[in-house]
């Protein structure tokens, strides 16, 4: 009997960019087809998905991961991909051992049990391979019932072949359920082969467990997997149909794992495309862009939809606005303070699937900052009002929880954070950048600037040494305005080739305590106007770190009806990478900035200020985007 190599086959671990808990790719299987190791997993080839496969003999510190492939495409024409690591096991040729990883493994190892005593020279198990022989044969038994192997053939031990068909698939599924042709444990002794450790991960960031065609409802909380980089991650952005997802929050848990939480009721029911982008602490923003993940198409199905996500915040008045899956519904909203202290309910019957009304908490004697709401809706099956909310209806029903938070009110002393970051590291270019900010912002904008900014002194430079001071100004309640000239992306901004000076979106959130879509949500320090003058700063959700919601709104969205007592606000940035002449910063671009602030002082709406800047000759404002109130003015409350 042949001896086996030392080691064990372990549950797969996920290739991550940081020392976070690891995950295994969903539904992964491992088999030893002596002398080869075969890894296989569910996949899709329609969206360009690729995989990274790595191996190491042991988990000893002296061993390192060896990349076997870093861009393996999903096998086309089927929903299953395989990878063969050849000649890794010293055992009788054709002998088969198998195991399956259910996902979520963190390196715990498992032995593979021998299928049977087999002849050293002949395969006794059926194999499958594409008819075009684009990949080598793999064991039929590693494919679960229901897998689509159209265009593949089965190679039987006697040398005959069968083309995969619907009829064969049905018989194969019945046989698997009945226990036939599956791997049988050998009770007659003999060793189990061992071949080291493997790990497989999709290239790029993705939502673990979210697959094409999946139906999502309510609030979804899933870990993030990431493959293909060793850089330090500073944040992720979830995109839906090309735009940043409202009512989503991505942060690390107590174990260091990145977790995405998304309230799917913030968008309309139906089919949507979702994907992630990862941002890093980078050396050069011009070359080290974010890593984009593969898109997934999912179906959203909620009975209650909240298409106005900013309505989770209130001033003096609470705005209840929601839509329902059904036109005629009875609803009931139960209100609680301190999580479970019931204080009352709203009930009604609507016929058009839309409800909107206001509530004045102090008018009912409540001065609380937060309320928990339990929404109940039920399709109305009668011809008139149900009388007592859902109890009077008879159709489909759904319920959900939602927190409402009072926004911290503030007076406006007119203080502004202003800084610039080195564009290239060149002292000559730095002088031009400083002069641009001094002449284009400090000499024109009508605010009190963070010291030592002054129209008659040098503008503050963002460096590693004063990063903490700038973050401190972000958290100072006197500061409600900001202009930063910098490199950037959707999750951070900073100077060229100076990662310690980079400021991330999460660092801003911690300074401002603006967790817009946490549970419960919090906005303690909303800014009125923020302009991060850098690439891609308006592509994602950096605006939310300043208490400004993603999307385009009107002033009325924040401060009406009379008595709502919330300040309007807006964020300006770019949604793409762009270039400009460093040699013209202190002249042409400085004039463009000065004209922008002159328009702002003249009480022109923000969209008009930005449009005029974009029309400025020679060095215009490029790829600009506003989040928040597009018609914000200097005089808007």
Protein Blocks (a to p, Z undefined) as FASTA:
>chain_A
ZZddeddddddddddfbdcdddddehiacddddfbdcddddddfklopacdddddfblcf
kbccddfbfcdccdehiacdcdddehkbccdehiacddddebhiahiacddddfbdcdfk
bcfbdcdddfklpaccddfklpcghiacehiacddfkopacdddfklmmmmmmmmmnopa
iacddfegpjdddebjaddddedjddehiaghiacehjdddddddehiabdcfbdcddee
hiacehiacdddfkopacddddfklpcedddddddddddddfblmlmccddddddddddd
dfbdcfblklmpcckbccdddddfbfbdcddddddeehiacfbdcddddfkopacddddf
klnopabfbdcddddddddfbfbdehlajllgcbdcdddddddddddddddehpacdddd
dfklpaklmmmmmmmmmmmmmmmmccddddfbdfkbccddddfklmmmmmmmmmpmkbcc
dcddddddfkbccdehilklpccfklmmmmnopafkbccdddfbccfbdcdddehklmmm
mmmmnopaedjddfklmmccehklpacddddddfbdcdddfklmmmmmmmmmmmmmmmmm
nopafklmmmmmmmpghiacehiacehjfkbcfklZZ
